[in-house]
Amino acid sequence: MSMLKVRDDFLRAQLAIGALFLFLGFQYATWAARLPALKSKLDLGEAEIGLLLMACGAGAAASFPLVAVLMRKLGSRRLALFSALALGALLLALAAAPNYPVAVVVICLDGVAVGALNVAMNAQGAALEAAHQRTTMGKLHATFSAGSFLAALLASAVTALTPALAAHFGIATGLLLLVLAYSGPGLLPEDPGTEAEPQPAEEAAAGKRRGLPLPSKVTIWMGAAMVFGTVTEGSMNDWSALYMEDVAGASEKVAPLGIAVVSVMMVLARIFSDSWRSRWGDGRIVRVGSALAGTGLALALLTGGVVPALIGFACMGLGIAAVTPCVYVAAAKQGPDALSLVAATGTTGLLAGPALIGFIASASSLAWGMGAVAASAVLVSLCATRIRWERPAGDA
């Protein structure tokens, strides 16, 4: 599909890379939205659905060694295209899965492909920023959310016509291929400006002896920031509505506003975060934003009530939104191995975070569990002080 109408090099690449983010959000939300249908088709219980979800996260978290090698051999452009094609095929395979074990294998492979595309598209975004000295990662991550929203709309529309998974996933795959056809020609052919910084000789030698990339201290701090950031994001998505109803005392109609406030604030913040990054720099955005998120939520928990909770959730969405885009950019500057590792730790945070908060809530109360979410956001700010940040030279 041609992109001739877009003459500006930066905008053309931005739209192409944004299409990858939309692709990933759309693909994931497509099958996630049909979990009830999968549960019915395969006759699954709640525990089996939980394991199915964990299989996707485990596949993505375990993809780090493979993705690191593929990034070096293929580059981000080819890896993005191959992994996107795999995700389309896996969507069809899931619809055709005859039993639960096959579905688990398909979902696990889906997680590996998600991990690969996640690294590749973020490497493309970081390379675009480096090549043009303009910020865009926030808008790209907002596009991921747009893909999830569109997938939910499609799921609702198709389900109203037919309950068949094959029909739904077939239509979704066709749309995904159109998005990929649009994206491919505009992707960057190389990853300029993302070479890894040199490591000390003894550190590099140790890594070579072990046969695995040895992360630097800065990369470890980035991974920690990503873990705490994604723990915060995932936990807010999974627990905010329950907190609103069980702790804050909201009605069933008002309780869903908790996640709605968080989601809307995150999308808006990511849209505007690129200009903020150009003005104040990534480091300040992450430090101040995550501190605002943690402090705002903590004050809401201490105050109690529906209105303070919504204000605290708004602070959380606003403050935490730019963390992952900024950390991805910083990791990409360290090279493909660092980016792959940081992306894997982020997936681990999304996988383990909500479950960890559940354990805390079971042992004490959901208020204490949400307090742990606030603490996680504050820890992002502390980790950010140990990362070397670069200020973008241009405006978005």
N, C-alpha and C positions, 0 to 999 in steps of 0.2 A: 504494500500500500504506500503510495507516494506521500511525501511530506513537502512537495514543491512549494506550496502556498506559504510555508513558514521559511522566510529567508534569513532571519537572524540566527546565527549559529548557536548561541546560548539558548535561545527559546526553543529551537528545534530539538536540541539535546535534552533540555529540561522536560519537554512534553514527552519525548520518547522514554526517558527514565521514569518520569511520573507514571507512564502507562504500565511499567513493570510493577511499581508499588500498588497501583490499582489492581493489576492482575493478581498479585499475591493476596491482597485483602479480599478480593472477589472469590478466589478459589477456595480459600480457607472457610470463609463464611458460608459458601454454598453448601458444603457437606455438613458443617456444624449446624446449620439451620434445619437440616433434615435428620438430625439425630433421633427424633421421635419415630420417624419412618423406618430408619435403620433398626431401631430397637424392636419395632413391631415385626419387621420382615425377618430378622434373625432370631426373634424370640429371646431378647436379652433382658437381664436384670439390671438394677442400678449399679451394682458392683462391676458388671461387665462393661457397661457404658463408661464408667470411671477408668477402667483399664484401657479401654479403647482410646480415650483422650490422652492418657498417660503414654500410650504407645507412640502417638504423634510427637509429643514433647520429647520423649526419650530418643526417638529417631533423630530429631533436630539437634538435641544436645550431644549425641554421639557422633554427629556428622563432622565434627571439627577436624580430625586428622585427614579424612578424605577430601573435605572442601579445601583445606590448606594446600594439599597437593594439586588439586584440580585448578585452583586459582593460579598457581605458579605455571602450570602446563598450558592452560587454555586461555587465561586472562578473564577479566570480568564479563566482557561482552559475550563470548562464546559460552561461558558457564551459565550466564543468565538465560540465554536462548535454549540451551539444552535442558536445564532444570525446569524452565517454564513448559517446554514440550512434555517433559516427564510428568509434571503436575496435571496437565490436561489429560494425559493417558490414564493416570492413576484415578482421576475422578470417574472416568468411565469404568475402570476396573472395580472401583468400590460399588458402583451401581450393580455390577454383575456378580459381586462376591456371593458365592452360594452358601457360605456358613461363617461362623464367627472367627475361627482360626485364620481363614483367608482374609477376612476383613481386617484383622489385627496386623497381618503382614502388610497389606496394602497401606494401611494408615501409618505404619512404621516407616515404610518407604516414602510415603508422602512427607513425613517429618524430615527425612534426609533431604528430599528435594526442596522443601521449604527452607531448610538451613542453607542449602547451596544458593538458592535464589536470593535469600535475605542478605548473604554476604556479597554476592555479585552486584545486586542493585544498589546497595549502600556504597560499595566501592566505586560504582559508576557515578553516584551522586557526589561523593567526595572528590573524585577526579574532575568532575565538571566545575566544582567550586575552585579547585586548585588551578585549572586551566584558564578560567575567566576571572578569578579573584572576585567572585560574587557569591553571596550566600543563597542557598536554595533548599537545603536539607529539610528544614521545617515544613515547607510546602509539600515536599515529596512525601513526608510521613503523614501529612494530612490527607494526601491522596489515597494512602492505604486505608484510612478510615472511610473515605468515600467509596472505595471498592466494597468494603464490608456492608455499607448501607445499601448500595445498589444490589448486592447479592441477596440481601434480606427482602428487598422489594420484588426481585425476580422469583424468589422462593414462594412468597405469598401469592403472586400472580399465577404461577404455574400450578401450585397446589390447589388453587381454586378451580382449575380446569381439569386436572388429573392428579391422582396421588402417586402415579408411577415415578419411581426414582430414575429409571432409565431415560424417560422423556425429559425430566428436569435437568439431569446431569448432561444429557446430550445437548440440549439447548445451551446450557452454561458453557460447555466445552467449545461449542461453535463460537460463542461470543468471545471466549478467552483467546481463541485462535485469531480472531479479527483484531483484538487488542495487541496480540503479539506481532501480527503482520504490520500493524501501524508502528509499533515500537522499534522493531529490528533495524530498519534503515537509519534511524536517527541516533542509535547508541554510539558511544565513543569507542573507537577501535582499540584504544590503548588506555592505560591508567596513568596519565602523567601526574607528576608531583606527589605520588603516594609511595615512594621508595622508603624502605625501612631505614631508620637511623642506625649508624654503625654501633655494634655492641663491643664491649671490651673483649680482647682477644681470648682470654681464658673462658669467658662466658660463651662465646661463639664456639670455641673448641669443645666445651662440655656438651653443648647442644648437638654438635655434629657427631660426637661419640655415641650419644644416646639415640641418634637417628630420628629425633623429634625436635621440632622447633622449641627453643627455650625462651619463654617470655621474659622480657625485661621487667624491672620493678615498676616502671611506668605503666606497662601493659597490665600488670597484675592489679594496680590501682584502678585502671580503666575497667577491668573486668569486675572488680568489687563495686565500683559505682554503677555499672550496668546491672549487676545482680540486684542491688538494693533498689535501683530505679524500677526495674521490671517487677520485683516483688510488690512494690508500691502500686504500680499500674494494675497488675493482675488482681491484687487483693481488693482494690477499690471497685473493680468491675464485678467481682464475685460476691462481695460482702456488704456493699453499701446499702442495697435495698433491704436486706435483712436487718442491718443496724437501724435503719430508719423506722422499721415497723416494730422490732422487738425491744429496742433500747430507747430511741428517741420518741416513741409513742405515735408515730404517723399512722394514718389510716391506710388501708390497702390501695386506695386510689392515689394517695400522696407518696407512698413509699418508693415507687419506681422513679420519682423525680430525683432521687439521690444519684443514680447512675446517669440519668439524663443530664444533670448539672455538670457532673464530672466530664462526660463525653463532649458536651457542647463547648465547655471551657477549654478542653484539650485541643479540639479541632481549631477553634478560634486562635488559641495561643500559638499553635503550630503554623497557622497561616501568617501571623504577624511576627513570629519569632525570628525570621530571617533578617528583617530590618533591625530588630533588637540586637541580634548578634553583630551586625555590621556596626552598630553604634557603640555597644558596650563590650563586645567580645564574648566568646563562648564560655570562658572560665567564669566570668561574673554572672552570666545568665544561669549557669548550672548551680553555682554556689548560692546565689540569692534566691533563685527559683525554688530549689529543693528545700532551703531553709524556710521559705514562705509556706511551702506545702506542708512540711512537718509541723511548724508552729501553728498555722491556721487550723489544721485538723486537731492538734492537741488542745487548743483553746476551746474548740467546739465540743470536744469530748468532756472537758472539765465543766463547761457551762451547762450542757444538756439541752434537750429540746429540739424541735423540728427546724426552726429557723436558724439557730446557730449551726446545726448540722449541715444544712444546705450551704451556709456561708463557708463553713470549713471545707466542704466538698468542692466548692468553687475555687477556694484557695489551692486545694490539692490539684485540681485539673489545670489551673493556670500555671502553677509553679513547677509541676513535674513534666509538663508537655515537651519541653525542649531538651530534657536530659538525654534521652536516647539519641536523637539526631546529632547533638553536639558530641557525644561520646563516640558515636560511629565515625564522625569526621576525624576526631583525634586519633582513633585506632587505625583508620585507613592511612594516616600519615606515617604510622609505624611499619606499614607493609601488610601483605595479604595474610601472613601467619597471625599477626596480632589481631587483625580484623576478624579472622575466622574464630579465634579464641574468644574474643569479646562477644561476638554474636552468639556463640554457643553458651557462654555464661548468661547472656540475656535470656535465652530460651529456658535455661535451667531455672532462672528466677521466676519466669512466668509459670513454669510447671510446678515448682516447689512452694512458691510464695503463698498462694491461696490455701493450700493444704496445711502449711505451717501455721497460718493464722487460725485455721479451723482447730488445730491441736491446742493452740493457746486458748481459744475461746472455750473449748471443751474442758480444759483444766481449770479455768477461772471464769471468765465471762467474755462476751463479745466486745464489751467496752475495752477490756484489756487487750483483746486481739486487735482492735482498731488502734489502740495505743501503740502496739508494735508496728503497725503500718506507718504511723506518724514518726516513730523512731527510725524506721528504715529510710524515710525521706531525709531526715536529718543526717543520717550516715552518708547519704549521697553527697551532701554538702561537704562533709569532712573528707571523704575520699577525693573530692574535686580539688582540694587544696594541695594534693600530692601529684597532680597531673600537670604537665607542661602544656599550656594552651597557647594558641596563636590567634592573634586578632586579625580578622579578614581585612584585606586592604581596600575593598570596594564596597559599594552599597548593593543591596538586593535589587 
